[in-house]
Structures are given as C-alpha cells and as structure tokens.
C-alpha cells in the first residue's frame, strides 16, 4: 500500500516552500477532503467551536499507521464539535477524547491545538494565502455533506 502523507505533513511541507506560487501549486496538488475541512475549520469565521481547553487525553504514541484512526478518516466527524450542533458539551468532549486517543499523537495535536483552538502553527499558510488559493474555504460548511460532493 502506498504511503499517504498525513495532513500535518502536507501543511508543514507547504509552509517550508519559500515562494507563494510554488506553495499554492503544492497545496492545490495535495488538497483532499480532510485538508479542505481542516482549512475551513481554521479560516472560515462562521465555523466556531466551544472552549475545549479543559479536555485531557492520553496521547497515543504508536507508529503512524498502527493507530485506530487518523485525521483523514475522522475529518468528516469534526462538525460534531462545532457550535450549533445539538449535542451536549459534555458528550462532545467525551467523543473528542475518544477520537483523540485513537489517533497518532501528531494528528491528535493538529486536531486539538490547531483546529479547535484556531491557532496557526504555519506562518506561511495565512488567511490571505488561503483566500487567494482556496477562496471557497470561506464558504465551506463542515458537515457530512462535504464528502458527498
């Protein structure tokens, strides 16, 4: 089976590319539904999350590929954690812990520290860069429907 770079590796690699044009081409060549959802969660101001800062989980330190799940599989469920979803916050937190503890530590950190907290660890993948390369991200609605298009 061919190695598929996880979303975090793709974003980190894109961040290392010095020219905007080459970075844009790299991102366009490597975009997939999970990365589109991740970018929407961070850059679309209409997608917001409750405060999950008190959530604690045990990082899974298995080798990549030897985990129960990954961000590519779980991205379709991230909408559950957004504001406006009719699920009690405590239930959201329990589902989040379950998801995080099944992922490789790098995927879990990306989901928790980057997406849910909307903190950007990649300085060259900025709001202005995304608006030029993927303007549709600002209209993206996260839901299971994004995977049926």
N, CA, C and O of each residue as an XYZ file, in Angstrom:
596
protein
N       0.838     -1.177      0.000
C       0.000      0.000      0.000
C       0.891      1.251      0.000
O       1.865      1.320      0.749
N       0.565      2.211     -0.818
C       1.366      3.426     -0.937
C       1.202      4.310      0.295
O       0.130      4.368      0.897
N       2.270      4.990      0.654
C       2.242      5.906      1.790
C       1.461      7.150      1.399
O       1.714      7.748      0.353
N       0.528      7.530      2.229
C      -0.241      8.753      2.040
C       0.177      9.711      3.151
O       0.007      9.421      4.335
N       0.720     10.842      2.754
C       1.164     11.820      3.746
C      -0.034     12.292      4.562
O      -1.085     12.607      4.003
N       0.121     12.340      5.868
C      -0.961     12.870      6.692
C      -1.100     14.379      6.483
O      -0.153     15.037      6.053
N      -2.274     14.924      6.785
C      -2.487     16.361      6.574
C      -1.438     17.252      7.225
O      -1.027     18.250      6.634
N      -1.002     16.911      8.426
C       0.011     17.722      9.104
C       1.322     17.792      8.347
O       1.961     18.843      8.304
N       1.729     16.681      7.749
C       2.970     16.671      6.960
C       2.824     17.527      5.712
O       3.753     18.240      5.332
N       1.676     17.458      5.083
C       1.441     18.262      3.872
C       1.483     19.747      4.215
O       2.125     20.527      3.511
N       0.809     20.141      5.280
C       0.797     21.547      5.667
C       2.181     22.021      6.106
O       2.580     23.140      5.783
N       2.909     21.190      6.830
C       4.266     21.563      7.244
C       5.186     21.702      6.032
O       5.998     22.625      5.966
N       5.057     20.788      5.080
C       5.878     20.861      3.869
C       5.535     22.112      3.061
O       6.427     22.782      2.541
N       4.253     22.423      2.956
C       3.835     23.631      2.237
C       4.395     24.872      2.910
O       4.799     25.819      2.236
N       4.419     24.871      4.220
C       4.927     26.015      4.970
C       6.411     26.259      4.722
O       6.883     27.386      4.873
N       7.147     25.225      4.346
C       8.578     25.345      4.082
C       8.883     25.882      2.685
O      10.019     26.276      2.418
N       7.912     25.906      1.802
C       8.129     26.380      0.430
C       8.192     27.899      0.443
O       7.295     28.565      0.961
N       9.257     28.439     -0.129
C       9.514     29.874      0.012
C       8.660     30.762     -0.892
O       8.273     31.853     -0.472
N       8.357     30.337     -2.110
C       7.598     31.225     -2.994
C       6.107     30.916     -2.916
O       5.701     29.759     -2.799
N       5.315     31.957     -2.983
C       3.863     31.823     -2.880
C       3.316     30.963     -4.017
O       2.453     30.115     -3.788
N       3.800     31.169     -5.219
C       3.325     30.404     -6.367
C       3.574     28.911     -6.225
O       2.683     28.098     -6.473
N       4.783     28.557     -5.826
C       5.110     27.134     -5.634
C       4.316     26.545     -4.477
O       3.871     25.400     -4.543
N       4.141     27.325     -3.422
C       3.353     26.860     -2.274
C       1.900     26.623     -2.690
O       1.286     25.633     -2.290
N       1.355     27.541     -3.497
C      -0.029     27.405     -3.972
C      -0.176     26.158     -4.844
O      -1.140     25.409     -4.693
N       0.764     25.934     -5.746
C       0.704     24.744     -6.606
C       0.812     23.460     -5.783
O       0.103     22.489     -6.046
N       1.684     23.458     -4.806
C       1.834     22.296     -3.931
C       0.529     22.015     -3.189
O       0.076     20.873     -3.123
N      -0.065     23.063     -2.634
C      -1.316     22.884     -1.892
C      -2.433     22.393     -2.815
O      -3.199     21.507     -2.436
N      -2.533     22.951     -4.008
C      -3.569     22.512     -4.955
C      -3.365     21.059     -5.363
O      -4.334     20.320     -5.539
N      -2.125     20.655     -5.512
C      -1.825     19.276     -5.908
C      -2.085     18.280     -4.788
O      -2.301     17.095     -5.042
N      -2.064     18.757     -3.555
C      -2.194     17.855     -2.405
C      -3.485     18.021     -1.610
O      -3.657     17.396     -0.564
N      -4.385     18.857     -2.101
C      -5.637     19.070     -1.375
C      -6.500     17.812     -1.459
O      -6.552     17.147     -2.494
N      -7.165     17.504     -0.370
C      -8.125     16.396     -0.339
C      -9.194     16.772      0.677
O      -9.013     17.741      1.414
N     -10.293     16.044      0.742
C     -11.394     16.469      1.616
C     -10.988     16.750      3.056
O     -11.463     17.723      3.642
N     -10.131     15.935      3.640
C      -9.752     16.166      5.033
C      -9.014     17.493      5.198
O      -9.256     18.212      6.168
N      -8.133     17.824      4.284
C      -7.383     19.085      4.379
C      -8.319     20.263      4.140
O      -8.184     21.306      4.779
N      -9.259     20.100      3.226
C     -10.242     21.154      2.972
C     -11.053     21.438      4.254
O     -11.289     22.598      4.594
N     -11.470     20.393      4.949
C     -12.218     20.555      6.196
C     -11.343     21.231      7.247
O     -11.800     22.139      7.943
N     -10.105     20.802      7.366
C      -9.203     21.398      8.352
C      -9.001     22.885      8.089
O      -9.037     23.696      9.014
N      -8.790     23.235      6.835
C      -8.606     24.647      6.487
C      -9.874     25.446      6.764
O      -9.806     26.573      7.253
N     -11.026     24.867      6.455
C     -12.293     25.560      6.721
C     -12.476     25.798      8.216
O     -12.922     26.869      8.626
N     -12.137     24.817      9.018
C     -12.286     24.966     10.474
C     -11.439     26.107     11.018
O     -11.845     26.788     11.959
N     -10.291     26.315     10.446
C      -9.403     27.374     10.933
C      -9.748     28.727     10.325
O      -9.782     29.728     11.040
N     -10.003     28.777      9.025
C     -10.108     30.066      8.336
C     -11.521     30.591      8.152
O     -11.703     31.799      8.003
N     -12.510     29.739      8.156
C     -13.874     30.218      7.971
C     -14.380     30.775      9.299
O     -14.568     30.019     10.252
N     -14.605     32.092      9.374
C     -15.024     32.686     10.647
C     -16.417     32.233     11.089
O     -16.785     32.424     12.248
N     -17.188     31.641     10.192
C     -18.521     31.159     10.538
C     -18.494     29.807     11.242
O     -19.509     29.369     11.782
N     -17.349     29.149     11.240
C     -17.205     27.870     11.938
C     -16.508     28.157     13.265
O     -15.345     28.559     13.303
N     -17.234     27.946     14.329
C     -16.678     28.203     15.662
C     -16.848     26.971     16.542
O     -17.681     26.103     16.281
N     -16.050     26.922     17.572
C     -16.050     25.785     18.485
C     -16.186     26.279     19.919
O     -15.735     27.376     20.247
N     -16.809     25.468     20.777
C     -16.826     25.814     22.198
C     -15.412     25.720     22.778
O     -14.477     25.302     22.096
N     -15.276     26.101     24.008
C     -13.982     26.017     24.681
C     -13.727     24.572     25.119
O     -14.442     24.034     25.965
N     -12.711     23.961     24.538
C     -12.329     22.600     24.894
C     -11.021     22.573     25.688
O     -10.387     21.523     25.794
N     -10.616     23.703     26.240
C      -9.311     23.787     26.884
C      -9.166     22.862     28.096
O      -8.045     22.548     28.497
N     -10.268     22.428     28.677
C     -10.177     21.542     29.831
C     -10.162     20.056     29.452
O     -10.125     19.195     30.331
N     -10.191     19.756     28.162
C     -10.174     18.363     27.706
C      -8.761     17.797     27.856
O      -7.787     18.396     27.402
N      -8.671     16.646     28.495
C      -7.383     15.963     28.677
C      -7.491     14.579     28.065
O      -8.501     13.897     28.238
N      -6.455     14.163     27.349
C      -6.437     12.834     26.753
C      -5.042     12.254     26.845
O      -4.067     12.975     27.059
N      -4.956     10.950     26.684
C      -3.674     10.256     26.716
C      -3.173     10.124     25.285
O      -3.783      9.415     24.485
N      -2.066     10.796     24.943
C      -1.538     10.714     23.577
C      -1.157      9.282     23.207
O      -0.548      8.563     24.000
N      -1.518      8.888     22.017
C      -1.182      7.564     21.501
C       0.159      7.668     20.784
O       0.272      8.372     19.780
N       1.145      6.993     21.276
C       2.499      7.123     20.743
C       2.893      5.944     19.859
O       4.079      5.649     19.717
N       1.923      5.275     19.268
C       2.221      4.202     18.319
C       2.835      4.790     17.059
O       2.739      5.992     16.810
N       3.463      3.938     16.273
C       3.972      4.393     14.977
C       2.793      4.778     14.099
O       1.690      4.251     14.240
N       3.048      5.701     13.200
C       1.996      6.108     12.274
C       1.550      4.886     11.479
O       2.374      4.081     11.045
N       0.263      4.759     11.296
C      -0.290      3.628     10.567
C      -0.724      2.492     11.471
O      -1.438      1.587     11.039
N      -0.295      2.533     12.722
C      -0.668      1.484     13.672
C      -1.567      2.119     14.746
O      -1.377      1.902     15.942
N      -2.522      2.886     14.301
C      -3.471      3.518     15.205
C      -4.877      3.142     14.763
O      -5.077      2.646     13.654
N      -5.835      3.379     15.626
C      -7.214      3.035     15.304
C      -7.765      3.892     14.170
O      -8.588      3.432     13.379
N      -7.314      5.124     14.097
C      -7.869      6.047     13.120
C      -6.854      7.142     12.804
O      -5.740      7.136     13.328
N      -7.250      8.085     11.938
C      -6.384      9.209     11.583
C      -7.246     10.391     11.151
O      -8.469     10.274     11.069
N      -6.614     11.519     10.876
C      -7.373     12.715     10.501
C      -8.116     12.555      9.186
O      -9.190     13.132      9.018
N      -7.578     11.792      8.257
C      -8.287     11.600      7.001
C      -9.624     10.894      7.224
O     -10.617     11.220      6.573
N      -9.649      9.944      8.130
C     -10.893      9.237      8.435
C     -11.825     10.066      9.312
O     -13.043     10.033      9.132
N     -11.271     10.790     10.236
C     -12.071     11.495     11.238
C     -12.510     12.896     10.823
O     -13.383     13.472     11.473
N     -11.942     13.455      9.777
C     -12.277     14.826      9.376
C     -13.775     14.982      9.118
O     -14.341     16.046      9.368
N     -14.406     13.941      8.625
C     -15.848     14.025      8.336
C     -16.687     14.148      9.603
O     -17.873     14.468      9.524
N     -16.096     13.902     10.760
C     -16.832     13.986     12.024
C     -16.533     15.261     12.810
O     -17.123     15.477     13.869
N     -15.646     16.096     12.325
C     -15.250     17.282     13.079
C     -16.426     18.239     13.289
O     -16.448     18.981     14.271
N     -17.389     18.228     12.389
C     -18.543     19.115     12.528
C     -19.255     18.898     13.868
O     -19.878     19.821     14.393
N     -19.167     17.689     14.420
C     -19.826     17.363     15.683
C     -19.376     18.312     16.792
O     -20.156     18.635     17.688
N     -18.136     18.752     16.734
C     -17.556     19.545     17.809
C     -17.820     21.042     17.662
O     -17.461     21.812     18.553
N     -18.431     21.469     16.572
C     -18.671     22.886     16.320
C     -19.840     23.413     17.147
O     -20.698     22.655     17.600
N     -19.849     24.717     17.328
C     -21.003     25.363     17.950
C     -22.199     25.173     17.036
O     -22.050     25.092     15.816
N     -23.361     25.104     17.612
C     -24.582     24.970     16.829
C     -25.027     23.542     16.606
O     -26.142     23.317     16.136
N     -24.193     22.573     16.928
C     -24.575     21.168     16.804
C     -25.296     20.774     18.086
O     -24.776     20.960     19.186
N     -26.500     20.226     17.932
C     -27.345     19.899     19.081
C     -26.860     18.648     19.792
O     -27.469     17.582     19.694
N     -25.772     18.793     20.495
C     -25.206     17.712     21.295
C     -24.658     18.373     22.558
O     -23.938     19.368     22.466
N     -24.982     17.844     23.722
C     -24.474     18.473     24.951
C     -22.945     18.552     24.946
O     -22.268     17.660     24.435
N     -22.420     19.624     25.516
C     -20.976     19.851     25.522
C     -20.229     18.694     26.173
O     -19.163     18.311     25.691
N     -20.745     18.141     27.231
C     -20.051     17.018     27.879
C     -19.969     15.811     26.955
O     -18.971     15.090     26.963
N     -21.002     15.587     26.164
C     -20.985     14.474     25.195
C     -19.976     14.769     24.084
O     -19.261     13.869     23.643
N     -19.914     16.016     23.632
C     -18.922     16.407     22.628
C     -17.507     16.152     23.147
O     -16.651     15.638     22.427
N     -17.280     16.519     24.402
C     -15.957     16.330     25.000
C     -15.607     14.849     25.080
O     -14.469     14.465     24.808
N     -16.573     14.017     25.451
C     -16.321     12.573     25.540
C     -15.995     12.001     24.164
O     -15.091     11.175     24.037
N     -16.719     12.429     23.140
C     -16.450     11.956     21.774
C     -15.087     12.457     21.293
O     -14.361     11.740     20.606
N     -14.749     13.693     21.661
C     -13.458     14.252     21.270
C     -12.312     13.461     21.900
O     -11.341     13.132     21.218
N     -12.413     13.157     23.177
C     -11.372     12.371     23.844
C     -11.224     11.010     23.173
O     -10.108     10.545     22.938
N     -12.336     10.384     22.871
C     -12.300      9.083     22.195
C     -11.588      9.196     20.845
O     -10.774      8.341     20.497
N     -11.891     10.243     20.093
C     -11.261     10.443     18.794
C      -9.764     10.702     18.947
O      -8.951     10.099     18.247
N      -9.404     11.592     19.855
C      -8.000     11.953     20.049
C      -7.162     10.765     20.508
O      -6.024     10.598     20.070
N      -7.717      9.951     21.379
C      -6.957      8.812     21.905
C      -6.807      7.681     20.899
O      -6.030      6.756     21.135
N      -7.526      7.728     19.792
C      -7.385      6.713     18.751
C      -6.439      7.108     17.640
O      -6.118      6.291     16.777
N      -5.980      8.369     17.651
C      -5.124      8.895     16.587
C      -3.664      8.925     16.993
O      -3.329      8.933     18.178
N      -2.807      8.942     15.989
C      -1.386      9.202     16.210
C      -1.273     10.562     16.895
O      -2.059     11.467     16.614
N      -0.317     10.702     17.774
C      -0.162     11.920     18.562
C      -0.066     13.176     17.678
O      -0.587     14.223     18.060
N       0.579     13.099     16.524
C       0.697     14.269     15.648
C      -0.664     14.685     15.102
O      -0.966     15.877     15.046
N      -1.496     13.713     14.696
C      -2.841     14.022     14.207
C      -3.693     14.600     15.329
O      -4.429     15.566     15.121
N      -3.594     14.009     16.520
C      -4.376     14.488     17.656
C      -3.982     15.918     18.024
O      -4.847     16.751     18.294
N      -2.692     16.199     18.036
C      -2.237     17.559     18.329
C      -2.728     18.547     17.279
O      -3.146     19.654     17.616
N      -2.681     18.155     16.015
C      -3.160     19.029     14.952
C      -4.643     19.319     15.139
O      -5.063     20.473     15.047
N      -5.425     18.304     15.396
C      -6.858     18.495     15.595
C      -7.128     19.376     16.816
O      -7.873     20.352     16.727
N      -6.539     19.040     17.923
C      -6.866     19.747     19.157
C      -6.265     21.141     19.214
O      -6.977     22.113     19.465
N      -4.972     21.250     18.986
C      -4.285     22.534     19.171
C      -4.411     23.478     17.992
O      -4.256     24.689     18.152
N      -4.686     22.954     16.823
C      -4.739     23.821     15.652
C      -6.166     24.125     15.281
O      -6.534     25.292     15.148
N      -6.968     23.114     15.113
C      -8.309     23.317     14.600
C      -9.255     23.835     15.674
O      -9.877     24.882     15.497
N      -9.369     23.123     16.770
C     -10.342     23.507     17.782
C      -9.990     24.801     18.491
O     -10.878     25.518     18.953
N      -8.713     25.104     18.582
C      -8.299     26.352     19.214
C      -8.031     27.443     18.187
O      -7.787     28.594     18.549
N      -8.075     27.089     16.919
C      -7.834     28.016     15.810
C      -6.504     28.740     15.949
O      -6.404     29.936     15.676
N      -5.486     28.006     16.374
C      -4.130     28.552     16.459
C      -3.352     28.042     15.269
O      -3.399     26.853     14.953
N      -2.651     28.913     14.622
C      -1.961     28.580     13.390
C      -0.469     28.346     13.612
O       0.253     29.296     13.917
N       0.019     27.104     13.469
C       1.445     26.863     13.634
C       2.242     27.052     12.346
O       3.464     26.905     12.351
N       1.571     27.371     11.251
C       2.244     27.502      9.953
C       2.116     28.945      9.479
O       1.061     29.353      8.993
N       3.180     29.705      9.619
C       3.127     31.138      9.339
C       2.878     31.472      7.864
O       2.306     32.519      7.563
N       3.293     30.609      6.952
C       3.143     30.910      5.529
C       1.808     30.439      4.957
O       1.490     30.726      3.803
N       1.036     29.726      5.752
C      -0.306     29.338      5.327
C      -1.256     30.261      6.092
O      -1.884     29.875      7.078
N      -1.331     31.475      5.601
C      -2.062     32.535      6.286
C      -3.463     32.702      5.726
O      -3.833     32.084      4.728
N      -4.221     33.540      6.382
C      -5.568     33.861      5.923
C      -5.533     34.427      4.503
O      -6.347     34.041      3.664
N      -4.608     35.327      4.233
C      -4.539     35.925      2.888
C      -4.108     34.893      1.848
O      -4.598     34.915      0.718
N      -3.205     33.995      2.213
C      -2.787     32.933      1.286
C      -3.978     32.034      0.943
O      -4.214     31.733     -0.227
N      -4.715     31.614      1.949
C      -5.870     30.745      1.715
C      -6.934     31.463      0.898
O      -7.552     30.854      0.024
N      -7.160     32.742      1.165
C      -8.189     33.474      0.404
C      -7.836     33.578     -1.076
O      -8.734     33.646     -1.916
N      -6.545     33.593     -1.411
C      -6.131     33.635     -2.817
C      -6.168     32.258     -3.474
O      -6.589     32.128     -4.623
N      -5.733     31.246     -2.756
C      -5.587     29.913     -3.335
C      -6.889     29.108     -3.253
O      -7.248     28.413     -4.204
N      -7.583     29.196     -2.139
C      -8.825     28.444     -1.917
C      -9.919     29.367     -1.394
O     -10.338     29.215     -0.246
N     -10.397     30.319     -2.195
C     -11.408     31.260     -1.691
C     -12.705     30.570     -1.248
O     -13.451     31.116     -0.435
N     -12.969     29.388     -1.776
C     -14.193     28.674     -1.405
C     -14.173     28.209      0.054
O     -15.219     27.882      0.615
N     -12.999     28.180      0.662
C     -12.878     27.756      2.060
C     -13.736     28.643      2.958
O     -14.267     28.177      3.966
N     -13.873     29.900      2.604
C     -14.615     30.840      3.441
C     -16.129     30.633      3.352
O     -16.876     31.198      4.150
N     -16.584     29.831      2.389
C     -17.999     29.485      2.281
C     -18.260     28.030      2.664
O     -19.409     27.587      2.675
N     -17.207     27.294      2.973
C     -17.354     25.868      3.289
C     -18.114     25.699      4.591
O     -17.848     26.373      5.587
N     -19.052     24.796      4.555
C     -19.799     24.408      5.748
C     -19.333     23.007      6.103
O     -19.355     22.115      5.255
N     -18.915     22.800      7.332
C     -18.480     21.470      7.713
C     -19.695     20.646      8.120
O     -20.455     21.028      9.009
N     -19.857     19.544      7.473
C     -20.946     18.609      7.748
C     -20.627     17.329      6.987
O     -19.693     17.304      6.186
N     -21.389     16.268      7.225
C     -21.127     15.050      6.454
C     -21.308     15.270      4.955
O     -20.748     14.518      4.157
N     -22.072     16.277      4.557
C     -22.351     16.535      3.143
C     -21.106     16.894      2.339
O     -21.093     16.697      1.124
N     -20.063     17.413      2.975
C     -18.857     17.796      2.240
C     -18.221     16.592      1.557
O     -17.500     16.748      0.572
N     -18.479     15.404      2.065
C     -17.896     14.198      1.494
C     -18.754     13.576      0.399
O     -18.334     12.608     -0.235
N     -19.945     14.114      0.166
C     -20.802     13.551     -0.883
C     -20.705     14.353     -2.166
O     -21.233     13.933     -3.196
N     -20.047     15.490     -2.126
C     -19.921     16.347     -3.322
C     -18.901     15.797     -4.292
O     -18.670     16.388     -5.346
